[in-house]
Amino acid sequence: MNKLHVVSSLMAALLLVGCSLAPTYEKPDVNAPSAYKETPALQASEAGTWKAAQPSEEMLRGEWWTIFADATLDDLEKQAQDANQNLRAAAARVKEARAINQTARAGLFPTLDAGFGPTREKFSPASQFLPPNGNVPAQTLWRAQASVSYEVDLFGRVANTVQAANAETQQSEALFRSVQLALQADVAQNYFNLRELDAEADVYTRTVQLREQALKLVQKRFNEGDISELDLARAKSELATARSEAMTVQRLRAASEHSLAVLLGKAPAEFTMAANPLKPVTIRVPPGLPSSLLERRPDIAAAERAMAAANARIGVAKAAFFPSLTLTGLGGFESATLGDLFKWSSRTFLLGPFAGTALNIPIFDGGRRKGNLANARAIYEEDVASYRQQVLVAFREVEDNLSDLRILEDQTATQEDAVKASVRAAQLSRTQYTEGAVNYLDVIDAERTVLQTQRSSVQLQGAQAISTVNLIRALGGGWGDAMPKPVPEPSLAQK
């Protein structure tokens, strides 16, 4: 009868397993627009393609940087993927989350222990129903036993803990992909910045050469008595200024090269990149629909998984208000001598739930469980707000880069016109100065304008390349369908 009672109690408890107290999890509405402000309005045929976000941050992004068709950049991205220390730290955090997840999942299974050894014990006379002066000899008992323990998940505490751990593991994996995408973008940005500085250095090299030639001309005219020493001093000043500004660019380039080395997991002393002036980057990246942004961005996926984990933690906190049942059992052999230990007559057992912790019913804890529940709910509310804020930031980043690229496209064309006009003005001023029609200040102003317009043109090209990378990063990676638009290269050389 006792055995039947134990079995029936166990079956009744198991029937209650799976009763979760966690709130039903639903993703909050973020009111995603149907199209970006910086993209044309959707056609009628496209309007129906909007759909609720389904996380797809695990989809392969591919080597999106290959759309730039730059073998050097391809190699740098591979080096960073293999050796960057921040990426390795993020990978280690994924391992940590998976280990914690494994620990949580262990609660779904019983624990089994075994032991062997002697114990020395002496019973009191009263425990053996003997008079107070009764003599109970001490004895040695040998035991070889195994014990099993299992918490019946009556109210979903274990299941919700596992669910939260699963979500936190997925969050960690999404954060790893976010770090990976950020690293890829940082490498590309630093690379294009380095090449832009090379282009600036090239502008200054040609400027210094032209001003050296101008100084020779001015020196000759001064020696012939055609001009005063003032023009000679101005020519020397302009040459020295150009050389100084060229050194500033060299200093910035060295710092940029050092930053790129660290991204590649190398000491700056181990990395050197040959000069290679930037060429115009005119990649057109399709932004897609705003709803797809919610699916692709790994940081948004991480924020969503944090919400899911917090929701499950509410169920864990609620389960603490209800009884918990732990079933335990012990079986093996017990005897007074080692020789009799493994005889069939030496077998012994003990079954729960009244073995071990049994049924625990919470009564009073000074408000600890109530505080834990309030804390779990507050964390969930915080994660919901963080998720919505992350979505808004993502939309803003896409819009920022779309507008940057739209304006930069027109600005670079306008700046190229300015370069051509300034080069022509400088040519005319030098000719007129040679003929004595203008003074040397006019030549200096014209050449300064050429330098400024050329440098601004190069900087705009760098901004265009970096904005393209930023847009790909803001969109969560590349699709592989971005196409370059051929345009004529700007003319930066003075003629």
Sequence and secondary structure as in RCSB ss.txt:
>XXXX:A:sequence
MNKLHVVSSLMAALLLVGCSLAPTYEKPDVNAPSAYKETPALQASEAGTWKAAQPSEEMLRGEWWTIFADATLDD
LEKQAQDANQNLRAAAARVKEARAINQTARAGLFPTLDAGFGPTREKFSPASQFLPPNGNVPAQTLWRAQASVSY
EVDLFGRVANTVQAANAETQQSEALFRSVQLALQADVAQNYFNLRELDAEADVYTRTVQLREQALKLVQKRFNEG
DISELDLARAKSELATARSEAMTVQRLRAASEHSLAVLLGKAPAEFTMAANPLKPVTIRVPPGLPSSLLERRPDI
AAAERAMAAANARIGVAKAAFFPSLTLTGLGGFESATLGDLFKWSSRTFLLGPFAGTALNIPIFDGGRRKGNLAN
ARAIYEEDVASYRQQVLVAFREVEDNLSDLRILEDQTATQEDAVKASVRAAQLSRTQYTEGAVNYLDVIDAERTV
LQTQRSSVQLQGAQAISTVNLIRALGGGWGDAMPKPVPEPSLAQK
>XXXX:A:secstr
 HHHHHHHHHHHHHHTTT   S           SS TTS    HHHHTT       TTS    GGGGG  HHHHH
HHHHHHHH HHHHHHHHHHHHHHHHHHHHHGGGS EEEEEEEEEEE   TGGGT  TT     EEEEEEEEEEEE
EE TTSHHHHHHHHHHHHHHHHHHHHHHHHHHHHHHHHHHHHHHHHHHHHHHHHHHHHHHHHHHHHHHHHHHHTT
SS HHHHHHHHHHHHHHHHHHHHHHHHHHHHHHHHHHHTT  GGG            EE     HHHHHHH HHH
HHHHHHHHHHHHHHHHHHHTTS EEEEEEEEEEEESSGGGTTSGGGEEEEESSSSTTEEE     TTHHHHHHHH
HHHHHHHHHHHHHHHHHHHHHHHHHHHHHHHHHHHHHHHHHHHHHHHHHHHHHHHHHHHTTSS HHHHHHHHHHH
HHHHHHHHHHHHHHHHHHHHHHHHTTS  S  EE        S  
